[in-house]
Amino acid sequence: MGKKVNRVPYELNADGINSLPMDEIKTILRGAEDLIMSGGRAMLAKILAGSKEKKLLELELDYSPEYGAFKDSSQKEILAKIDWMIVHHYLAIEYDYRLPLLVYTDKGWEIERETYANELLDKLIFAAKNGQYEFVESLKDRNRGMILLLLDKIADSSNKELITILKAWQGIESKKVRTRIQEVIDGLEIIEDTPNLTQNQEVISFSANKKWLSLPEEIRIKLERNVWCGSCGDVVKIENYVVKESFNGILLQGKCHKCGNEVVRVID
């Protein structure tokens, strides 16, 4: 007779929450990505609160795209929102031996897959503009359904600038994904080129990008996460940015990760 496993108990408490707005649902689901079958409710609450706990930092969970998203709420309040998500079947709990770990439900994954695919599309566009073709290595072995959704979004974008990076990606993928990538490439290649750029369209400075990419990756990550947002009144992470020449050096111009407003960071 096998030895009885003493599972760590848990108790859900949504603390009277009746509903959550869709943006918060998406934020919690996105924050849970790094914890699926590896972490639980309490750790997700710490990520969303922006905790400086040693274990969280050692696991580099502070690099989660939703780290600190609910920094103005207590961990107890955040945990109640997570429990609401579980009660309403966006997330679920499964045991791995003794520990209760988070997993996506089909309902939750359908939303997360869309969010994550949009995020990867933005990153792929940025990588293509900056010649960072090694980015495609991070796409290999991801969830097949999400990757096929990403390819559908690329096809819908009509962005011919993605053809070169798609070819780089195609070289490392499985047969089924390679076939779909080729279909997307074929579709993009028959799209007519825009005759001329309008005067209002901004052209990325390749010189500035070269300087930016010459910085060590860990330095670039720190700079991306140390940008002042006047709307939030705080230091935030910049996303969807372009790199430009500046009188004082180079300039990152993009969006605040928290509120979506325009932010700028000068790097001398």
Buried (B, 14 or more C-beta within 10 A) or exposed (E): EEEEEEEEEBEBEBEEBEEBEEEBBBBBBBBBBBBBEEBBBEBBBBBBBBBEBEEBEEBEBBEBBBBBBBEEBEBEBBBBBBBBBBEBEBBBBEEEEEBBBBBBBEBBBEBBBBBBBEBBBEBBBBBBBBBBBEBBEEBEEBBEEBBBBBBEBBBEBEBBEBBEBBBBBBEEBEEEBBEBBEEBBEEBEEEEEEEEEEEEEEEEBEEBBEBBEEBEEEEBEEBBBEBBBEEBEBEBBBBBBBBBBBEEEBBBBBBBBBEEEEBBBEBE
